[in-house]
Amino acid sequence: MLQSIVIKSLFSTNTRIFVGSAHGYTKALSSILSKKYYSQMNLNKNISKNDKKTIEDKDLSAIKFKVPVSSQLPGTYQADYERITKYTLIPLTLIPFYASFTGITLHPLLDGSLATLILTYFHYGFNSLILDFIPREKFPKANRMSLWSLYSATALSLCGIYEIETENNGLTDILERLWNYDESNLYIFGRN
């Protein structure tokens, strides 16, 4: 025997549902919920000009269906800056190789700009990782914390680049000394 259940819907009309099993009940309940959400989405269309909107209706339309704010604009600029940095690094990495083969000394300004651009390229890469995988909309605290840690690490690295450029002869000189290091006193696994 089918039972009839009267449910009050959002439009203040009676909806009669015949329930014979659990499947019928869930199907009926899902149809009511879909009607409810559909009616909330079309709330402004269903109210005529003579009807007054209540405060509850305004709250539903303002809170439920707010368009999320997109944070895509900084990402587009960042992609352009990253591309510019990448293409600037190509000639700056070729100059130290040429200087090492010919035996001339590299100007400290070129060496400092190479080290700073490498750091900038890494900064933009990690920043794009944070923007992509820790979005501000889902994880606001984690996003803020990771961005501030990235900025602080970049600032510390800039201080390190300054120390390398002023105390030593620069990044390329450190790499050249590591490459041509005297290995006569090196002791590995009992062999000389």
C-alpha positions in Angstrom: 0.0 0.0 0.0 1.4 3.4 -1.0 1.5 6.1 1.6 1.1 9.7 0.7 3.2 12.3 2.4 2.4 16.0 2.1 5.5 18.2 2.2 5.5 22.0 2.3 7.9 23.2 -0.4 9.6 26.5 -0.9 6.8 28.0 -3.0 4.3 27.4 -0.1 2.4 24.8 -2.2 1.7 21.3 -1.1 3.6 18.6 -2.8 2.2 15.1 -2.6 4.8 12.3 -2.8 3.9 8.6 -2.9 6.5 6.5 -1.1 6.5 2.8 -1.5 10.2 2.0 -0.7 13.3 3.6 0.6 14.5 4.2 -3.0 11.3 6.1 -3.8 11.7 8.2 -0.6 15.3 9.2 -1.5 14.3 9.9 -5.1 11.4 12.1 -3.9 13.7 13.8 -1.4 16.3 14.5 -4.0 13.7 16.0 -6.3 12.5 18.3 -3.6 16.0 19.4 -2.7 16.8 20.1 -6.4 13.5 22.1 -6.7 14.5 24.0 -3.5 18.0 24.9 -4.8 16.7 25.7 -8.3 14.1 28.0 -6.8 16.8 29.7 -4.7 19.0 30.2 -7.8 16.0 31.7 -9.7 14.7 33.7 -6.7 14.9 37.0 -8.4 13.0 35.7 -11.5 10.1 34.2 -9.5 9.2 37.3 -7.5 7.1 39.8 -9.4 7.4 43.5 -9.2 4.4 43.9 -6.8 5.8 41.3 -4.3 8.2 42.6 -1.8 11.4 40.8 -1.1 11.8 39.7 2.5 15.0 40.0 4.4 15.4 36.2 4.3 15.2 36.2 0.5 17.8 38.8 0.2 20.1 36.9 2.6 19.7 33.7 0.6 20.5 35.4 -2.7 23.4 37.3 -1.2 25.0 34.6 0.8 24.3 31.3 -1.0 25.2 32.4 -4.5 28.1 34.8 -4.1 30.6 34.7 -7.0 34.1 33.8 -5.7 36.8 36.4 -6.2 39.4 35.2 -8.6 43.1 35.7 -7.9 44.2 35.1 -11.5 45.6 38.5 -12.3 48.8 38.3 -10.2 49.5 34.9 -11.8 49.4 36.3 -15.3 51.9 39.1 -14.5 54.1 36.6 -12.7 54.2 34.3 -15.7 55.4 37.2 -17.8 58.1 38.2 -15.3 59.2 34.6 -15.0 59.5 34.3 -18.8 61.5 37.6 -19.0 63.8 36.3 -16.3 64.3 33.0 -18.0 65.2 34.6 -21.3 67.6 37.0 -19.6 69.4 34.2 -17.9 70.4 32.6 -21.2 73.0 35.2 -22.2 74.1 35.8 -18.6 75.0 32.2 -18.2 77.0 32.1 -21.4 79.2 35.1 -20.5 80.9 33.3 -17.5 81.7 30.3 -19.7 83.3 32.5 -22.3 85.2 34.4 -19.6 86.6 31.2 -18.0 87.7 29.8 -21.4 89.5 33.0 -22.5 90.9 33.7 -19.1 89.5 37.2 -18.6 88.0 38.3 -15.3 84.3 38.8 -15.1 83.0 42.1 -14.0 81.4 42.0 -10.5 78.3 43.7 -11.8 77.6 40.9 -14.3 78.4 38.3 -11.6 75.9 40.0 -9.2 73.2 40.3 -11.8 73.6 36.6 -12.7 73.3 35.5 -9.0 70.3 37.8 -8.5 68.5 36.7 -11.6 69.0 33.0 -10.7 67.5 33.8 -7.3 64.6 35.7 -8.9 63.9 32.8 -11.2 63.8 30.4 -8.3 61.6 32.8 -6.3 59.0 33.1 -9.2 59.0 29.3 -9.6 58.3 28.6 -5.9 55.8 31.5 -5.9 53.8 29.9 -8.8 53.9 26.5 -6.9 52.4 28.2 -3.9 49.7 30.0 -5.9 48.8 26.8 -7.8 48.8 24.3 -5.0 48.0 26.3 -1.9 45.2 28.7 -3.2 44.3 31.7 -1.0 40.6 30.9 -1.3 40.9 27.4 0.3 43.9 27.8 2.6 44.2 31.4 3.6 46.5 30.9 6.6 48.8 28.3 4.9 49.0 30.5 1.8 50.0 33.6 3.8 52.5 31.6 5.9 54.1 30.0 2.9 54.4 33.2 0.9 55.9 35.0 3.9 58.4 32.2 4.4 59.3 32.4 0.7 59.8 36.1 0.9 62.0 35.8 4.0 64.1 33.1 2.4 64.5 35.2 -0.7 65.6 38.2 1.5 68.1 36.0 3.3 69.4 34.7 0.0 69.9 38.3 -1.2 71.9 39.0 1.9 74.0 35.9 1.1 74.5 37.1 -2.4 75.7 40.4 -1.1 78.1 38.7 1.2 79.5 36.5 -1.6 79.9 39.5 -3.9 81.7 41.7 -1.3 83.7 39.2 0.8 84.7 36.8 -2.0 85.1 37.3 -5.8 81.5 36.4 -6.6 79.4 33.4 -7.6 81.4 32.4 -10.7 84.7 32.5 -8.8 83.3 30.2 -6.2 82.0 27.8 -8.9 85.4 28.0 -10.6 87.3 27.2 -7.4 84.9 24.2 -6.8 85.5 23.0 -10.3 89.3 23.3 -10.2 89.8 22.3 -6.6 93.1 20.7 -5.8 92.3 17.1 -4.9 95.8 15.9 -3.9 94.9 15.8 -0.2 91.4 14.3 -0.7 90.9 11.1 1.3 88.0 8.9 0.1 87.5 5.3 1.4 91.1 4.7 2.3 92.6 5.6 -1.0 94.9 8.6 -1.7 
